[in-house]
Amino acid sequence: MTISIIGAGPGGLTCARILQQYGVPVTVYDRDPHPRARNQGGTLDLHADDGQLALREAGLLDEFFALARPEGQEMRKLDPSGRLLAHHVPAEGELFKPEIDRGQLRGLLLDSLKPDTVHWGRTLDRVEAPGVLRFTDGCAVETDLVIGADGAWSRVRPAVSAAVPEYTGITFLEAWFDDVRTAHPEIAEIVGQGSAVAADGERCLFAQRNSGDHIRVYIVQRMPADWAGSVSEVRARLLDAFSGWSPSLLRMITDNDGPYVDRPLFALPVPHTWEHKPWVTLLGDAAHLMPPLGVGVNLAMLDACELALALAGSATLGEAVGVYEATMLPRSAEIARRLKNGAEGLLDVD
């Protein structure tokens, strides 16, 4: 059988790794021209009951802990004046959800695959039933199973579902801070080794320590999806919106290194399901895009693990896909229901 995974993110790569562990051949296609073509984003926490389970099945858990930052589980909550309201310091040996940079996780997974597993620079245009991949360069590939691990704007999803992501009304504006111990010591002190959050009911600042002496701040607001402009325009609007906040917190808005990155939050309808097709399925954000509240990559990797194990242990591809979807779809629907308005919750004082 030929198995094709679209998307070389954590979900797609985890699925490929576990399949190879069981001797199942697989090919991954990704639109990036090479593995370092773009920044992979900030830090994420991998949970012991999903993301770490997948890494254990992939035989990579020890390598993960060698890279992860248990101290990143520290969490501080402040009010807009900068007053500390709550502070969680992880206990010695606490490993429930250590942090790791997305780029480090992707590198760990890529290095674990057989050579030439990932075909770079291959942008999928569409999936033609049954099992024909059409790429934008005009090439076509026949495959027995297509796995859509290609994220929010999946090109595989239309093969099973007409659903499209909808804007939640909440936007994240990302700001980067480099060499924080020397260039931004006050921000480094506020954030500590993990994360810090402050909200007033209408807006929020969420800061995360990354490896390499970097911090990313996410400025959370209710805004139109296309509101951002030039750096000076954005900064002026933010200072107006956050007027009255403490000067130390306002530095998270004004002192960033480089441009802002606008990240409006989209989500798929809840529940998102589809009629079973034995030659195509989805995992991760392609299957259940939700607000970014700590579950996305963990669920994608759990999906990937369960799908790979079903493929390795079933008599037919159709049987494997059915077994996987029977567990994944109700689980993701339940979590999506709980998180449906979760992005709004980030703005809440409590």
N, C-alpha and C positions, 0 to 999 in steps of 0.2 A: 504494500500500500504506500501511497505517497501522501505525506502530510505537509501542508504549507501554512505557515504562520505569517500573518501580516502585522508587522509592528515589532520593533526590537526594543520595547520598553521592559520594565521589570516583569510584567505578566507574560509577555511573549517569550522572553528569554528563560524565565523559570520553567515554562512549559517545555521548551526545547531541551533544557538541561535534564529534566526528569525523564523525558522520553529517551534521550540518549543513554541515561543511566540504565534503562531497561532494554537497550539495544534496538529501539525503534527509530528508523531514519526520519529526519525532519529537515525542512528548509525554512529559513526565516527571511522575509523580504522587508526592507525598510527604505523609506524615501531619502533619508540622510545620505549624502555622498560618502561619508566615512564616519567612524565612531565619535570623532571629536569635532564634528561639524558645527555643533551649537552647545551652549550651556544647558545642562540637564536640569537646572533648577536648584532649589534649596535643600534643606534637610528634611528627613522624615523619620518617624519612629516605627520600628517593626515590632509587632506585638507577639508575645509568647504563644498566643492561642490562634494565630493565623499566619502572619508573615514568617515568623520563625519556624512554624511547623513546615511550611513549604521549603525553607532553606535546609531544614534537617533532612527532608526527603531527597533534596537535591545533593546532599552530602557536602554542604557548604556552611554549616552552622559555625564551626570553629573559625573558619576564615572570616565570617561575618563579625564574630565577637572580637577578632583581632583588629578590625577596622572601626567598630562601633564605639560610640561615646556614651557610656552609662551615666556620666555626669550631666549629659544633655537632658536627662529627665527632670532636672530642676525646673520649677515653675514659680514665677512671681506674678502676683496680681496687684495692680496699683489703681488709685483713682486719678482723675485728671490733674489733680494738684501734685501728683508724684508721690503721695503717701502710700506706703506699703500696706496692703490689706490682707494678703495671705502669701505664704511662702512654703512651697514643698521642696524639701531637700531629699534626694533619694538616699535610702539606707545603703550601707556598705553591702555590696553583692547584689543589689537590686537590679534585675535584668529583664523586667517585664516588657519594657518598651524603650530600649536604648536608641539613640539617634545615629543616623548615618547619612552622609551626603548622597543625594540621588546619583551623582556621577560616580561615586565610589561603588555604590550598589550595582550600577550598570556595568562598570568595569569588572567587578567580581564575577558577575554572571557571564559576561562575554568571554573572559579568560578561561572559563570552565568548559566552553563548548569546543567541539571538534573544529579543526580548521575549515574555513569556507562554509560554515553552517549559515552565516548571515550574508545575504547578497545586498550590498549597499547600492544606493542610487536607483532603487526600483520603486517608483511611485505607482501605486495601484490606481487605475481608473475605475474599474468596476469588476464585479463577479458575474459571470454568465453561467447560468445553470446548464448542465450539472457540472460544477467544478472546473470552470475555465476562468483563469485570471487574465484580465486584460490590463496591461500597463500603459502608462502615458507615452512611453517610447515606441509603442506599436507592437511590442512583443506580446505573445500569448503563452501561458503555461497551463498545461492540464494537470489536475491534481485530484486525488480521491477525497480529500477533506480539506476545507478551508477554515482556518481559525482566525477570527477577527480579533486581534489584540491591538488595534490601531486607534484607540482612544476616543475622545469626545466626538470627533467629526469623522467617524469610521466610514471607510469606503466599502467595507464588507457588510455593515448593518443593513443596507437596503435589500440585500438578498433574503433577509428574513423578516424585516420590519420596516414600516413606513415612518416610524417615530423619528423625530428630530429634537435635539436639545433646545430647551427654552430658557430665556434669560430670567434669572431669579430676582433681578432688581438690585442685587448687591454686587459691588465691584471691589476687587483687591487692587490696590496700586502698590507695586513692589519698588522698594528703594534699597540700594546696596551700600554697605559700609565696609571698607577694606582697612587692614592694619589697625584694627580698632583699639588695641592696647595703647598705641602711641598716637594715632591720628584722631581717635574718638573715645578717649578714656571715660568720659561721663556716660556715654551710651553703653560702653562695655560694662561699667559698674551697675547700671540699671538692669541690664539683661542677665548678667551673671553667666553661668556655664550652660544654661538651657534656654528658657523662653520667658518673656514678660508680656503682659497684656494689660491694657487700660481701656475702659469704655465709659461712655456717658449716656447710653440709651439711643443715641443717634449716629455715633461714629466710634471707631475703635482703632487702636494701634496694637499690632501684634508683632513682636520682635523675636527672632530666633537666632541663636548662635549656630554658625556653621563651622566646619573645620577650617584650618589655615588662617585663623584670626579674622574671620569674616562674620558679619551679621547681616541678615536680611530683615527688613521691616515691611509689613503688609499694612497699608492704610485702608481701612474698611469703611465703606459708606454706602448709602442708598443713592445711586446715581444712574442716569441714562447710560446705556451700554457704550455709547460713542462720545463720552463727555470730554476725554482728555485732549489737551492741546500741547503747546510748547512747554518746555520746562518752566519758564518764567510764569506763563499763564497758570499752569497747574499749581505751582508753588503759591501764587497769590490767592487762588481759590481755596487751597488747603489752609493757609494761615487765617483766612476769613472764617472758614468752617470750624477750625479748632481754636478760635480766639478764646482766651480765658484759661487754656491749658497751661501747665507749668512750662517755663522756658526749657527745662531739661528734657521734657517729653517733646517739645516742639523741635528740638534738634534732630529728632528722628524724621522730621518732615523737610527740614531746610539744609541739613549738612551732608546729604547723601553724595556718594561718589558716582558720577555718571547720571544717565537719564532715569526717569521713572519708567516702569513697565506696567501698562494697563492690563489687568486680568479680570474682565467681567466674568461672573460666575454663571454657568449654565448647568442645567440638570435635565435628565430625561423624564418623561411622564412617569407617574407612579400609579400602579405597578407597570413595569415594562416587561412584556412577555411576547412570545411568538410561537407559531406553529412549528413543531419539530420537523427538521429536514436532516436526513442522515449524512449529508455531504457538507454541511456548513454549521458553524456555531460561533458564539462570541464569548469573550471574557473581559473582565475589568471594566473600564469606562465605556468601552464599546457596547457592553451589555447593560450597565447600570450606572450611568454618570450621576454622581451626587455632589453636594457641596463638599469642599475640602476640609473635612473635620476629623482627619486622622484615620480614615478607614479605606481610602481609595486604593493605595498601593497594597495594603494588607489584603484587601478582598481580591484584588487582581491576582496576587500571588497564590492565595488559597484556591481561587478558581483554577489557576494554571496547574496547581498540584493535583487537584481532584480530577481535572480533565485528563492530564497525562496518565494518572493511575488507572482511570477508566479505560483509556485507549490501550494501555499495556495489558490489561486484564480481561478484556472482553473479546468475544468471538468475532464480532463485526464492528465496523466503524459506526454504523447506525445504532447498534446496541450501546456502544460506549457513549455516544453523544446523548442518547436518551437517559442513561444512568446519570451522567453529569448534570444535564439540565434539570432533572427531577429534584436535585438537591440545590443547585445554584439559583434557579429562578425564584423559588419561594423564599430562600434566605435573603437574597438581594432585595426582593420586594418588601420584606419586613424591615430590613435596615433602612431602605429608602423611605419608607413611611415614617420611621422615627426621625429621620434627618431632613424631611422635606422642607421644613422651615428653619433648619439648623443655622443657615447663614445669617438669618435675622437674629438668632440667639447670640451671635458674636457681638452684637451691638449692645446687648443687655448689660446693665450695671451688675446684675447678679449672675 
